[in-house]
Amino acid sequence: MRVVFVHGACVRDGSWWWHRTAELLQERGVPSVAPALPSCGEAGLPGGVGGPGLPEDVAAVRQVLQAGDEPTVVAHSYGGIITAEAAAGIGSVRHLLLVSSYLPEVGQSLSEFGDGSPAPFLDVDPDAGTFGVRPELLVDTFLQDCDCEVQAQAADHLARQSLQVTGQPVGAAAWQQVPSTYLVCAQDRGTPPRLQREFARRAGSVVELDAGHHPFLSRPAAVRDLLLSL
């Protein structure tokens, strides 16, 4: 077993966001990797107008999935949009764990999961073609149940992301073919639990955890144990 972590929107340095769970998995002999997402500026290319978008993110994750045997994919938030297409048709993918995640049907885009207006915790710059999390709202919205060390470090790992990813539709829905588990984060202030439960209806099984938006930082042992049980 190996784990491929696909991080959410408006952050970079995926290995930092997943490090607490990844370290616990490594202690059990389970390796993991967190692919860089080009739309978040992680491929050395600037985001924004004309920059990399969802297709480039899909290609980056797909390359990692094809590089070894039996990956279990952990997709967080926007990462579920990427994984829907990236994991499709790769027979070695053994399971999808979707954490506070979007599960798009073929042809759906991220924007279709909202109400048409930007979330209050986002800063959208249509002229530059980017969006990002408002740093002053980061902790209260996404990390309220994390310890002080994580809260202090998280802002250094935010990113401006290409706005075009919100409107680009997926071309596949891997969760329809691959065994899937949805982890509802019951204390999430970013993606309301009621919406997560709606998304979760598309998954094969559902687990709830009393945690905020990043349980792999606030409750890493629980996430590790769930992964090892799949």
Helices and strands as residue ranges (DSSP letters): E 2-6, H 14-17, H 19-27, E 32-33, G 38-40, H 54-65, E 71-76, H 79-86, E 95-99, G 110-113, E 122-125, E 130-133, G 135-137, H 138-142, H 148-154, G 155-157, E 161-162, G 163-166, G 174-176, E 180-185, H 193-200, E 205-209, H 215-218, H 220-229
